[in-house]
Amino acid sequence: MSNADKPLVWLHGEIKTPPLARDARLEAGYLLRMLQQGRRLGMPQSRPMPSIGRNVHELRVRDADSTWRIVYRLDHDAIVIADVFAKKTQATPAAVIRNCQRRLAAYDALE
C-alpha cells in the first residue's frame, strides 16, 4: 500500500475462503484495492446505497452459489466497510440497512 492509498476500516464482516469461493474473494480484493487507490466504481460492480447514508455504496461480487455484497462508505481518509453478506433476495434486508446505519453512526461518534 502506498502512502496515497486509503486504508480499509472494517466495522463488520470479512472476506475469506470459505465462505467465498477463491475467485470471488480475489475479485472482492481487487475491487477494494481499486477503491483504496481512489478509483470510482460504477455498475455493475458498485451501486450507491442512499438508504443507508451519504457516500455509501455496495460492491457486488458474484460467487458460484450466491451473490455477495460489501457495504462501504467513501470517507476522505478511508474506505469504511460496514457489512459483508450474501444477498439472497432482490431487496437489501431491512436488518442489514439498520445495522450498517448503526455501525457507521458509532464510527462517526468516535471521530
DSSP file (Angstrom, degrees, kcal/mol; ACC not computed):
  #  RESIDUE AA STRUCTURE BP1 BP2  ACC     N-H-->O    O-->H-N    N-H-->O    O-->H-N    TCO  KAPPA ALPHA  PHI   PSI    X-CA   Y-CA   Z-CA
    1    1 A M              0   0    0      0, 0.0     2,-0.1     0, 0.0    36,-0.0   0.000 360.0 360.0 360.0 127.7    0.0    0.0    0.0
    2    2 A S    >   -     0   0    0      1,-0.1     3,-1.2     4,-0.1     0, 0.0  -0.359 360.0-102.8 -83.5 169.9    1.4    3.3   -1.0
    3    3 A N  T 3  S+     0   0    0      1,-0.3    -1,-0.1    -2,-0.1     0, 0.0   0.765 121.3  55.9 -63.0 -25.5    1.2    6.5    1.1
    4    4 A A  T 3  S+     0   0    0      2,-0.1    -1,-0.3    33,-0.0     2,-0.1   0.629  85.8 102.3 -82.8 -14.2   -1.6    7.8   -1.1
    5    5 A D  S <  S-     0   0    0     -3,-1.2    32,-0.2     1,-0.1    31,-0.1  -0.448  73.5-124.8 -73.8 141.2   -3.8    4.7   -0.7
    6    6 A K        -     0   0    0     30,-2.2    72,-0.2    29,-0.1     2,-0.1  -0.656  27.5-121.9 -80.7 138.9   -6.8    5.0    1.7
    7    7 A P        -     0   0    0      0, 0.0    72,-2.7     0, 0.0     2,-0.5  -0.399  20.0-117.2 -75.1 158.6   -6.8    2.3    4.4
    8    8 A L  E     -a   79   0A   0     70,-0.2     2,-0.6    -2,-0.1    72,-0.2  -0.848  22.4-159.7 -92.9 131.7   -9.7   -0.1    4.8
    9    9 A V  E     -a   80   0A   0     70,-2.8    72,-3.2    -2,-0.5     2,-0.7  -0.958   8.5-153.6-113.5 113.5  -11.6    0.3    8.1
   10   10 A W  E     +a   81   0A   0     -2,-0.6    72,-0.1    70,-0.2     3,-0.1  -0.783  25.3 165.6 -94.0 113.1  -13.5   -2.9    8.9
   11   11 A L  S    S-     0   0    0     70,-2.9     2,-0.3    -2,-0.7    71,-0.2   0.757  73.0  -6.5 -91.3 -30.4  -16.6   -2.4   11.1
   12   12 A H  S    S+     0   0    0     69,-0.8    -1,-0.4     1,-0.1     2,-0.0  -0.966 103.7  24.3-163.7 145.7  -18.1   -5.7   10.4
   13   13 A G        -     0   0    0     -2,-0.3     2,-0.3    70,-0.1    72,-0.1  -0.061  54.6-132.9  89.8 170.0  -17.6   -8.8    8.2
   14   14 A E        -     0   0    0     70,-0.1     2,-0.6     2,-0.1    70,-0.0  -0.974  10.4-126.1-156.6 162.9  -14.7  -10.3    6.5
   15   15 A I        +     0   0    0     -2,-0.3     2,-0.3     4,-0.0    -2,-0.0  -0.941  50.9 134.1-118.7 107.9  -13.7  -11.6    3.1
   16   16 A K     >  -     0   0    0     -2,-0.6     4,-1.9     5,-0.0    -2,-0.1  -0.968  55.0 -81.4-150.0 163.8  -12.3  -15.1    3.3
   17   17 A T  T  4 S+     0   0    0     -2,-0.3     4,-0.1     2,-0.2    -2,-0.0  -0.957  97.7  52.7-112.9 125.9  -12.4  -18.5    1.7
   18   18 A P  T  4 S+     0   0    0      0, 0.0    -1,-0.1     0, 0.0     3,-0.1   0.818 110.0  32.6 -71.7 169.8  -14.7  -20.1    2.7
   19   19 A P  T  4 S+     0   0    0      0, 0.0    -2,-0.2     0, 0.0     2,-0.2  -0.966 122.5  52.3 -84.5 -22.0  -17.5  -18.9    2.6
   20   20 A L  S  < S-     0   0    0     -4,-1.9     2,-0.1     1,-0.1    43,-0.0  -0.521  90.9-116.8 -74.6 143.1  -16.5  -17.0   -0.6
   21   21 A A     >  -     0   0    0     -2,-0.2     4,-2.5    -4,-0.1     5,-0.2  -0.375  33.1-103.6 -68.8 159.6  -15.0  -19.1   -3.4
   22   22 A R  H  > S+     0   0    0      1,-0.2     4,-2.4     2,-0.2     5,-0.2   0.900 120.6  49.3 -54.5 -47.4  -11.4  -18.2   -4.2
   23   23 A D  H  > S+     0   0    0      1,-0.2     4,-2.3     2,-0.2    -1,-0.2   0.891 111.7  48.7 -63.6 -39.4  -12.3  -16.3   -7.4
   24   24 A A  H  > S+     0   0    0      2,-0.2     4,-2.6     1,-0.2    -1,-0.2   0.905 111.1  50.7 -66.3 -41.0  -15.0  -14.3   -5.6
   25   25 A R  H  X S+     0   0    0     -4,-2.5     4,-2.3     1,-0.2    -2,-0.2   0.911 111.3  48.3 -62.4 -42.5  -12.5  -13.5   -2.8
   26   26 A L  H  X S+     0   0    0     -4,-2.4     4,-2.4    -5,-0.2    -2,-0.2   0.895 111.3  49.9 -65.8 -40.0   -9.9  -12.3   -5.3
   27   27 A E  H  X S+     0   0    0     -4,-2.3     4,-2.7     2,-0.2     5,-0.2   0.925 110.5  50.0 -63.7 -44.1  -12.5  -10.2   -7.2
   28   28 A A  H  X S+     0   0    0     -4,-2.6     4,-2.5     1,-0.2     5,-0.2   0.925 111.8  48.5 -60.0 -44.5  -13.6   -8.6   -3.9
   29   29 A G  H  X S+     0   0    0     -4,-2.3     4,-2.2     1,-0.2    -1,-0.2   0.897 110.9  50.5 -62.2 -40.9  -10.0   -7.8   -3.0
   30   30 A Y  H  X S+     0   0    0     -4,-2.4     4,-2.0     2,-0.2    -2,-0.2   0.929 111.8  47.1 -63.0 -46.2   -9.3   -6.4   -6.5
   31   31 A L  H  X S+     0   0    0     -4,-2.7     4,-1.9     1,-0.2    -2,-0.2   0.904 112.3  49.4 -64.7 -41.6  -12.3   -4.1   -6.2
   32   32 A L  H  X S+     0   0    0     -4,-2.5     4,-2.3    -5,-0.2    -1,-0.2   0.890 109.0  53.5 -63.8 -38.1  -11.4   -2.9   -2.7
   33   33 A R  H  X S+     0   0    0     -4,-2.2     4,-1.7     2,-0.2    -2,-0.2   0.899 106.2  52.4 -63.2 -40.7   -7.9   -2.2   -3.9
   34   34 A M  H  <>S+     0   0    0     -4,-2.0     5,-2.3     1,-0.2    -1,-0.2   0.906 109.5  49.6 -61.9 -40.8   -9.2    0.0   -6.7
   35   35 A L  H ><5S+     0   0    0     -4,-1.9     3,-1.8     1,-0.2    -2,-0.2   0.909 107.2  54.7 -63.7 -41.3  -11.2    1.9   -4.2
   36   36 A Q  H 3<5S+     0   0    0     -4,-2.3   -30,-2.2     1,-0.3    -1,-0.2   0.850 105.2  54.1 -59.6 -33.9   -8.2    2.4   -2.0
   37   37 A Q  T 3<5S-     0   0    0     -4,-1.7    -1,-0.3   -32,-0.2    -2,-0.2   0.411 125.1-102.5 -83.5   2.8   -6.3    3.8   -4.9
   38   38 A G  T < 5S+     0   0    0     -3,-1.8     2,-0.3     1,-0.3    -3,-0.2   0.533  70.7 146.7  92.8   6.0   -9.1    6.4   -5.5
   39   39 A R      < -     0   0    0     -5,-2.3     2,-0.5    -6,-0.2    -1,-0.3  -0.564  43.3-135.5 -77.1 139.0  -10.9    4.8   -8.4
   40   40 A R        -     0   0    0     -2,-0.3     2,-0.3     6,-0.0    -1,-0.0  -0.825  19.6-153.2 -93.7 131.2  -14.6    5.4   -8.5
   41   41 A L        +     0   0    0     -2,-0.5     2,-0.2     4,-0.1   -10,-0.0  -0.812  14.5 179.8-106.8 145.7  -16.6    2.2   -9.4
   42   42 A G    >>  -     0   0    0     -2,-0.3     4,-1.9     1,-0.2     3,-1.1  -0.565  36.1  -7.8-125.6-167.9  -20.0    2.1  -11.1
   43   43 A M  T 34 S+     0   0    0      1,-0.3    -1,-0.2     2,-0.2     4,-0.1  -0.381 116.5  23.3 -63.7 143.9  -22.4   -0.5  -12.2
   44   44 A P  T 34 S+     0   0    0      0, 0.0    -1,-0.3     0, 0.0     3,-0.1  -0.997 131.5  39.7 -92.5  -1.6  -22.3   -3.4  -12.4
   45   45 A Q  T <4 S+     0   0    0     -3,-1.1    15,-2.9     1,-0.2     2,-0.3   0.850 125.1  13.7 -74.9 -33.4  -19.5   -3.6   -9.7
   46   46 A S  E  <  -B   59   0A   0     -4,-1.9    13,-0.2    13,-0.2    -1,-0.2  -0.992  58.6-176.3-145.8 146.6  -20.9   -1.0   -7.4
   47   47 A R  E     -B   58   0A   0     11,-1.6    11,-2.3    -2,-0.3    -5,-0.1  -0.994  34.4-100.1-142.4 150.1  -24.0    1.0   -6.8
   48   48 A P  E     -B   57   0A   0      0, 0.0     9,-0.3     0, 0.0     3,-0.1  -0.319  21.9-159.7 -66.7 149.7  -25.0    3.8   -4.4
   49   49 A M    >>  +     0   0    0      7,-3.4     3,-2.1     4,-0.2     4,-1.5  -0.581  22.5 162.6-127.0  67.6  -26.9    2.9   -1.2
   50   50 A P  T 34 S+     0   0    0      0, 0.0    -1,-0.1     0, 0.0     7,-0.1   0.732  70.6  71.8 -62.2 -20.1  -28.5    6.3   -0.2
   51   51 A S  T 34 S+     0   0    0      1,-0.2     3,-0.1    -3,-0.1    -2,-0.0   0.750 105.5  39.3 -65.5 -21.3  -31.0    4.4    2.0
   52   52 A I  T <4 S-     0   0    0     -3,-2.1     2,-0.3     1,-0.3    -1,-0.2   0.832 127.1 -71.5 -93.5 -40.5  -28.0    3.7    4.3
   53   53 A G    ><  -     0   0    0     -4,-1.5     3,-1.3     3,-0.2    -1,-0.3  -0.960  60.9 -43.3 166.1 176.6  -26.3    7.0    4.1
   54   54 A R  T 3  S+     0   0    0     -2,-0.3     3,-0.1     1,-0.3    20,-0.0  -0.453 120.1   6.7 -69.4 136.8  -24.3    9.6    2.2
   55   55 A N  T 3  S+     0   0    0      1,-0.2    19,-2.2    -2,-0.2     2,-0.4   0.661  95.6 139.2  63.9  19.2  -21.4    8.2    0.2
   56   56 A V  E <   + C   0  73A   0     -3,-1.3    -7,-3.4    17,-0.2     2,-0.3  -0.796  22.8 165.2 -97.1 136.5  -22.5    4.7    1.0
   57   57 A H  E     -BC  48  72A   0     15,-3.2    15,-2.6    -2,-0.4     2,-0.4  -0.854  28.9-129.7-137.8 170.2  -22.3    2.1   -1.8
   58   58 A E  E     -BC  47  71A   0    -11,-2.3   -11,-1.6    -2,-0.3     2,-0.3  -0.996  13.3-141.5-128.3 131.7  -22.4   -1.7   -2.2
   59   59 A L  E     -BC  46  70A   0     11,-2.6    11,-1.6    -2,-0.4     2,-0.6  -0.667  16.9-144.7 -80.7 143.9  -19.9   -3.8   -4.1
   60   60 A R  E     + C   0  69A   0    -15,-2.9     2,-0.5    -2,-0.3     9,-0.2  -0.954  20.4 178.1-116.5 116.0  -21.5   -6.6   -6.0
   61   61 A V  E     - C   0  68A   0      7,-2.6     7,-3.3    -2,-0.6     2,-0.3  -0.964  18.3-145.0-123.2 116.7  -19.4   -9.8   -6.1
   62   62 A R  E     - C   0  67A   0     -2,-0.5     2,-0.3     5,-0.2     5,-0.2  -0.596  20.4-177.6 -81.3 139.8  -20.8  -12.9   -7.9
   63   63 A D        -     0   0    0      3,-2.3   -43,-0.1    -2,-0.3    -2,-0.0  -0.778  42.0 -96.9-127.5 172.5  -19.9  -16.3   -6.5
   64   64 A A  S    S+     0   0    0     -2,-0.3     3,-0.1     1,-0.2    -1,-0.1   0.904 119.9  17.5 -59.3 -43.9  -20.7  -19.8   -7.6
   65   65 A D  S    S+     0   0    0      1,-0.1     2,-0.3    -3,-0.0    -1,-0.2   0.540 131.1   8.0-110.1  -9.6  -23.7  -20.2   -5.2
   66   66 A S        -     0   0    0     -5,-0.0    -3,-2.3     2,-0.0     2,-0.5  -0.951  68.4-106.2-158.6 175.0  -24.6  -16.7   -4.2
   67   67 A T  E     -CD  62  87A   0     20,-0.8    20,-3.3    -2,-0.3     2,-0.3  -0.971  33.9-148.0-115.0 125.3  -24.0  -13.0   -4.8
   68   68 A W  E     -CD  61  86A   0     -7,-3.3    -7,-2.6    -2,-0.5     2,-0.4  -0.651   6.0-157.2 -94.4 147.5  -22.0  -11.2   -2.1
   69   69 A R  E     -CD  60  85A   0     16,-3.0    16,-2.4    -2,-0.3     2,-0.5  -0.981   5.1-165.5-123.3 137.7  -22.5   -7.6   -1.1
   70   70 A I  E     -CD  59  84A   0    -11,-1.6   -11,-2.6    -2,-0.4     2,-0.5  -0.959  13.3-153.1-121.3 109.2  -19.9   -5.4    0.6
   71   71 A V  E     +CD  58  83A   0     12,-2.3    11,-2.7    -2,-0.5    12,-1.3  -0.727  27.3 165.1 -86.7 123.9  -21.4   -2.3    2.0
   72   72 A Y  E     -CD  57  81A   0    -15,-2.6   -15,-3.2    -2,-0.5     2,-0.4  -0.941  29.6-143.3-139.1 158.1  -18.8    0.5    2.2
   73   73 A R  E     -CD  56  80A   0      7,-2.2     7,-2.4    -2,-0.3     2,-0.9  -0.980  17.7-133.8-122.6 137.1  -18.6    4.3    2.6
   74   74 A L  E     + D   0  79A   0    -19,-2.2     2,-0.2    -2,-0.4     5,-0.2  -0.794  31.9 178.4 -89.2 104.7  -16.1    6.5    0.9
   75   75 A D        -     0   0    0      3,-2.3     3,-0.1    -2,-0.9   -69,-0.0  -0.606  42.3-109.5 -97.9 166.1  -14.6    8.8    3.5
   76   76 A H  S    S+     0   0    0     -2,-0.2     3,-0.1     1,-0.2    -1,-0.1   0.780 117.4  26.8 -66.3 -25.0  -12.0   11.4    2.8
   77   77 A D  S    S+     0   0    0      1,-0.2     2,-0.3   -71,-0.1    -1,-0.2   0.436 126.9  11.6-118.7  -1.1   -9.4    9.4    4.7
   78   78 A A        -     0   0    0    -72,-0.2    -3,-2.3    -3,-0.1     2,-0.6  -0.990  63.8-111.9-165.2 164.3  -10.5    5.8    4.5
   79   79 A I  E     -aD   8  74A   0    -72,-2.7   -70,-2.8    -2,-0.3     2,-0.6  -0.967  38.7-153.7-103.9 115.0  -12.8    3.2    2.9
   80   80 A V  E     -aD   9  73A   0     -7,-2.4    -7,-2.2    -2,-0.6     2,-0.6  -0.827   1.4-152.9-100.0 117.9  -15.2    2.1    5.8
   81   81 A I  E     +aD  10  72A   0    -72,-3.2   -70,-2.9    -2,-0.6   -69,-0.8  -0.805  17.5 174.7 -92.8 117.2  -16.6   -1.4    5.5
   82   82 A A  E     -     0   0A   0    -11,-2.7     2,-0.3    -2,-0.6   -10,-0.2   0.737  61.6 -10.9 -95.2 -26.5  -20.0   -1.6    7.3
   83   83 A D  E     - D   0  71A   0    -12,-1.3   -12,-2.3     2,-0.0     2,-0.4  -0.974  43.3-154.8-169.0 155.2  -21.0   -5.2    6.3
   84   84 A V  E     + D   0  70A   0     -2,-0.3     2,-0.3   -14,-0.2   -14,-0.2  -0.986  34.9 151.8-134.1 123.8  -20.3   -8.2    4.1
   85   85 A F  E     - D   0  69A   0    -16,-2.4   -16,-3.0    -2,-0.4     2,-0.6  -0.993  47.7-108.5-152.8 157.3  -23.2  -10.5    3.4
   86   86 A A  E     - D   0  68A   0     -2,-0.3     2,-0.5   -18,-0.2   -18,-0.3  -0.785  36.3-139.4 -86.4 123.3  -24.7  -13.0    0.9
   87   87 A K  E     + D   0  67A   0    -20,-3.3   -20,-0.8    -2,-0.6     5,-0.1  -0.743  29.8 168.0 -89.8 126.4  -27.7  -11.4   -0.8
   88   88 A K        +     0   0    0     -2,-0.5     2,-0.3     3,-0.2    -1,-0.1   0.541  59.7  45.4-114.1 -13.2  -30.5  -13.9   -1.3
   89   89 A T  S    S-     0   0    0      2,-0.3     0, 0.0     1,-0.1     0, 0.0  -0.792  85.4-107.1-127.7 170.4  -33.4  -11.6   -2.3
   90   90 A Q  S    S+     0   0    0     -2,-0.3     2,-0.2     2,-0.1    -1,-0.1   0.916 101.6  57.0 -62.7 -45.1  -33.9   -8.6   -4.7
   91   91 A A  S    S-     0   0    0      1,-0.1    -2,-0.3    -3,-0.0    -3,-0.2  -0.588  93.7-108.2 -91.4 150.0  -34.1   -6.1   -1.9
   92   92 A T        -     0   0    0     -2,-0.2     5,-0.1     1,-0.1    -2,-0.1  -0.628  47.9-103.9 -71.6 128.4  -31.4   -5.4    0.8
   93   93 A P     >  -     0   0    0      0, 0.0     4,-1.9     0, 0.0     3,-0.5  -0.236  20.2-128.3 -57.0 140.3  -32.8   -6.8    4.1
   94   94 A A  H  > S+     0   0    0      1,-0.2     4,-2.6     2,-0.2     5,-0.2   0.843 109.1  58.1 -58.1 -35.5  -34.0   -4.1    6.5
   95   95 A A  H  > S+     0   0    0      1,-0.2     4,-2.6     2,-0.2    -1,-0.2   0.880 104.9  50.4 -64.7 -37.3  -31.9   -5.5    9.3
   96   96 A V  H  > S+     0   0    0     -3,-0.5     4,-2.5     2,-0.2     5,-0.2   0.927 110.9  49.0 -64.8 -44.5  -28.7   -5.1    7.1
   97   97 A I  H  X S+     0   0    0     -4,-1.9     4,-2.4     2,-0.2    -2,-0.2   0.942 113.9  45.6 -60.8 -48.3  -29.7   -1.4    6.4
   98   98 A R  H  X S+     0   0    0     -4,-2.6     4,-2.5     1,-0.2    -2,-0.2   0.918 113.1  49.7 -62.2 -44.0  -30.3   -0.7   10.1
   99   99 A N  H  X S+     0   0    0     -4,-2.6     4,-2.7     2,-0.2    -1,-0.2   0.899 111.4  48.7 -64.1 -40.4  -27.1   -2.4   11.2
  100  100 A C  H  X S+     0   0    0     -4,-2.5     4,-2.6     2,-0.2     5,-0.2   0.925 111.6  49.4 -64.8 -43.8  -25.0   -0.5    8.7
  101  101 A Q  H  X S+     0   0    0     -4,-2.4     4,-2.2    -5,-0.2    -2,-0.2   0.918 113.2  47.4 -59.8 -43.3  -26.5    2.8    9.7
  102  102 A R  H  X S+     0   0    0     -4,-2.5     4,-2.4     2,-0.2    -2,-0.2   0.926 112.7  48.0 -64.7 -46.1  -25.9    1.9   13.4
  103  103 A R  H  X S+     0   0    0     -4,-2.7     4,-2.2     1,-0.2    -2,-0.2   0.913 113.3  47.3 -63.3 -42.9  -22.2    0.9   12.8
  104  104 A L  H  X S+     0   0    0     -4,-2.6     4,-2.5     2,-0.2    -1,-0.2   0.888 111.4  50.8 -67.6 -38.3  -21.5    4.0   10.7
  105  105 A A  H  X S+     0   0    0     -4,-2.2     4,-1.8    -5,-0.2    -1,-0.2   0.909 111.0  48.8 -64.1 -41.4  -23.0    6.3   13.3
  106  106 A A  H  X S+     0   0    0     -4,-2.4     4,-0.8     2,-0.2    -2,-0.2   0.893 111.4  50.0 -65.2 -39.2  -21.0    4.6   16.0
  107  107 A Y  H >X S+     0   0    0     -4,-2.2     3,-0.9     1,-0.2     4,-0.6   0.922 110.1  50.0 -63.3 -44.4  -17.8    5.0   13.9
  108  108 A D  H >< S+     0   0    0     -4,-2.5     3,-0.9     1,-0.2    -1,-0.2   0.845 103.7  60.0 -63.7 -33.5  -18.6    8.7   13.3
  109  109 A A  H 3< S+     0   0    0     -4,-1.8    -1,-0.2     1,-0.2    -2,-0.2   0.749  98.7  59.4 -66.8 -23.3  -19.1    9.2   17.0
  110  110 A L  H <<        0   0    0     -3,-0.9    -1,-0.2    -4,-0.8    -2,-0.2   0.706 360.0 360.0 -77.2 -20.3  -15.5    8.1   17.7
  111  111 A E    <<        0   0    0     -3,-0.9    -1,-0.2    -4,-0.6    -2,-0.2   0.483 360.0 360.0 -77.7 360.0  -14.0   10.9   15.5
